[in-house]
Amino acid sequence: MKRFIKDIKKYKNYIIYSTKANLKSEVIGSYLGWLWLVLEPLCFMLIYTFLAGIIFKQKVECLPVFIFIGLTLWSFFNKTVTASVRLVQTNKETVTKVYLPKYILLIVKIAENGFKMLVSFVLCAIFMIIYRVSISWTILWIVPIILTAIVFTFGVCTLMMHVGVFVEDLTNITSIVLRMMFYFTGVFYDLSAKIHNVVYRTILLELNPMANIIYNARNVLLYKSFPVGIWLFVWFTVGVLLSILGIRTIYKYENTYVKVMK
């Protein structure tokens, strides 16, 4: 871990510059520019609010905010995991010319998607004011919840990035698994209210990391409740362990990545 911390300090300027460059490249040439960072989450929120409220008749208090919280956290996880699979290949020109710890590419992607997540949470706060959601000090729990989401996502993505170099089919497999997870995570419906069987509830709400993180985020932001601390700690710990395993794996095999891509 000393090497990891040393490399973070060494390449921090690259991380900042690359993150800014990637964000700018997404909006260059578009008429609305940076406004897309606001319009994209808003449009998806409206679409899923229509599906949940009109078609599926969801009876949830402050439904748009409820959905916005789920979409914000899921979008961060989904986009980062999807990108991580081909991250080394996408940056082939960089990794074949200069040495760069390959997980730095992942940190850049997390910073990029993390900025988008921050924008979405600002919009979420605005909607909470519009819907007159009462605020409690339990809202402060959103910080460790977001931290857990970031650490867990980073841990998963380090391993996905490594395996993705060697397994071409991982992109398709990941797409299928993420699509399945999306519907089992309760992004646009109340999973806790729909599942009454104790076994299924445990599997879908507690053993599903993103479902648990989203559930806790809604509790602290909307319902002034405490998060389920034990499961939040469990998934944070799992994220740390996956991160350590992933970083060590990347350090061990990163010299072979260039050979595989040739």
ZIZIPE-V370413 format. One record per residue. N is the residue number from 1. RES is the residue in three letters. SS is DSSP state (A for helix, B for strand, O for the rest). OMEGA is omega in whole degrees, -180 to 180 (* if undefined). D_CENTER is the distance of its C-alpha to the mean C-alpha in whole Angstrom. Layout:
n res ss omega d_center
N RES SS OMEGA D_CENTER
N RES SS OMEGA D_CENTER
This chain:
n res ss omega d_center
1 MET O 178 23
2 LYS A 179 26
3 ARG A 180 25
4 PHE A 180 22
5 ILE A 179 22
6 LYS A 180 25
7 ASP A 178 23
8 ILE A 179 21
9 LYS A -178 24
10 LYS A -174 25
11 TYR O -177 23
12 LYS A 179 21
13 ASN A 177 23
14 TYR A -180 22
15 ILE A -179 18
16 ILE A -179 19
17 TYR A -178 21
18 SER A 178 19
19 THR A 178 16
20 LYS A -179 19
21 ALA A 180 20
22 ASN A 179 17
23 LEU A 179 16
24 LYS A -178 20
25 SER A 180 21
26 GLU A -175 18
27 VAL A 179 21
28 ILE O 178 24
29 GLY O 178 26
30 SER O -177 25
31 TYR O -176 27
32 LEU O 175 25
33 GLY A -176 23
34 TRP A -180 20
35 LEU A 179 21
36 TRP A 178 19
37 LEU A 178 16
38 VAL A -175 17
39 LEU A -177 19
40 GLU A 179 16
41 PRO A 179 14
42 LEU A -179 17
43 CYS A 180 19
44 PHE A 177 16
45 MET A 179 17
46 LEU A -180 20
47 ILE A -177 20
48 TYR A 174 18
49 THR A 177 21
50 PHE A -179 24
51 LEU A -176 23
52 ALA A -174 22
53 GLY A -175 25
54 ILE A -175 28
55 ILE A -177 27
56 PHE O 174 26
57 LYS O 178 28
58 GLN O 178 25
59 LYS O -178 27
60 VAL O 179 24
61 GLU O -180 25
62 CYS O -174 23
63 LEU A 180 21
64 PRO A 179 20
65 VAL A 178 18
66 PHE A -180 17
67 ILE A -178 15
68 PHE A 179 14
69 ILE A 180 12
70 GLY A -179 11
71 LEU A -178 10
72 THR A -179 8
73 LEU A 180 6
74 TRP A -179 6
75 SER A 178 6
76 PHE A -180 3
77 PHE A -176 2
78 ASN A -178 6
79 LYS A -178 7
80 THR A 179 6
81 VAL A 180 8
82 THR A -179 10
83 ALA A -174 11
84 SER A -176 11
85 VAL A -178 14
86 ARG O -173 17
87 LEU A 180 16
88 VAL A 180 19
89 GLN A 179 21
90 THR A 180 20
91 ASN O -177 21
92 LYS A -178 24
93 GLU A 180 26
94 THR A -174 25
95 VAL A 180 24
96 THR O -177 28
97 LYS O -180 30
98 VAL O 177 28
99 TYR O 177 27
100 LEU O 176 24
101 PRO O -168 22
102 LYS O 179 19
103 TYR A 175 16
104 ILE A 177 17
105 LEU A 180 16
106 LEU A 178 12
107 ILE A 177 12
108 VAL A -180 13
109 LYS A 178 10
110 ILE A 178 8
111 ALA A 179 11
112 GLU A 180 11
113 ASN A 177 7
114 GLY A 176 8
115 PHE A 178 11
116 LYS A 178 10
117 MET A 178 8
118 LEU A 178 11
119 VAL A -180 14
120 SER A 179 12
121 PHE A 174 13
122 VAL A 177 16
123 LEU A 179 17
124 CYS A 178 16
125 ALA A 178 19
126 ILE A 179 21
127 PHE A 177 21
128 MET A 177 22
129 ILE A -180 25
130 ILE A -179 26
131 TYR O 176 26
132 ARG O 176 27
133 VAL O -180 25
134 SER O -175 26
135 ILE O 176 25
136 SER O 179 25
137 TRP A 177 25
138 THR A 179 22
139 ILE A 180 20
140 LEU A 178 19
141 TRP A -179 17
142 ILE A 180 14
143 VAL A 177 14
144 PRO A 178 14
145 ILE A 178 12
146 ILE A 178 9
147 LEU A 177 10
148 THR A 179 10
149 ALA A -179 6
150 ILE A -178 6
151 VAL A 179 9
152 PHE A 179 9
153 THR A 179 6
154 PHE A 180 9
155 GLY A 178 11
156 VAL A -173 10
157 CYS A 177 10
158 THR A 179 13
159 LEU A 178 15
160 MET A 180 14
161 MET A 179 15
162 HIS A -178 18
163 VAL A -178 19
164 GLY A 178 18
165 VAL A -173 21
166 PHE A -175 24
167 VAL O -177 23
168 GLU O -176 23
169 ASP O -175 22
170 LEU A 179 19
171 THR A 180 17
172 ASN A 180 19
173 ILE A -180 18
174 THR A 179 14
175 SER A -180 15
176 ILE A -178 17
177 VAL A 180 15
178 LEU A 177 12
179 ARG A 178 14
180 MET A 180 16
181 MET A -179 13
182 PHE A -178 12
183 TYR A 179 16
184 PHE A -175 16
185 THR O 179 13
186 GLY O -179 15
187 VAL O -177 13
188 PHE O 174 16
189 TYR O -177 19
190 ASP O -177 20
191 LEU A -177 19
192 SER A -179 21
193 ALA A -176 24
194 LYS A -176 24
195 ILE O -178 24
196 HIS O 178 27
197 ASN O -174 28
198 VAL A -178 27
199 VAL A -180 26
200 TYR A 180 24
201 ARG A 179 22
202 THR A -179 22
203 ILE A -173 20
204 LEU A -173 18
205 LEU A -176 17
206 GLU A 179 17
207 LEU O 173 17
208 ASN O -172 14
209 PRO A -177 11
210 MET A 176 9
211 ALA A -180 12
212 ASN A 180 13
213 ILE A 179 10
214 ILE A 179 11
215 TYR A 179 14
216 ASN A 179 15
217 ALA A 178 13
218 ARG A 180 16
219 ASN A -175 18
220 VAL A -178 18
221 LEU A -174 18
222 LEU A -168 20
223 TYR O 178 23
224 LYS O -180 23
225 SER O 176 23
226 PHE O 175 22
227 PRO O 174 19
228 VAL O -169 20
229 GLY A -177 20
230 ILE A -179 21
231 TRP A 176 18
232 LEU A 178 15
233 PHE A 180 17
234 VAL A -177 17
235 TRP A 173 14
236 PHE A 179 14
237 THR A 177 17
238 VAL A 179 15
239 GLY A 179 12
240 VAL A -179 15
241 LEU A 177 17
242 LEU A 180 15
243 SER A 179 15
244 ILE A 179 18
245 LEU A -178 19
246 GLY A -180 17
247 ILE A 179 18
248 ARG A 179 22
249 THR A 179 22
250 ILE A 178 21
251 TYR A -176 24
252 LYS A -172 26
253 TYR A -172 25
254 GLU A 178 24
255 ASN A -180 28
256 THR A -177 28
257 TYR A -177 25
258 VAL A 180 28
259 LYS A -178 30
260 VAL A -176 28
261 MET A -179 27
262 LYS O * 31
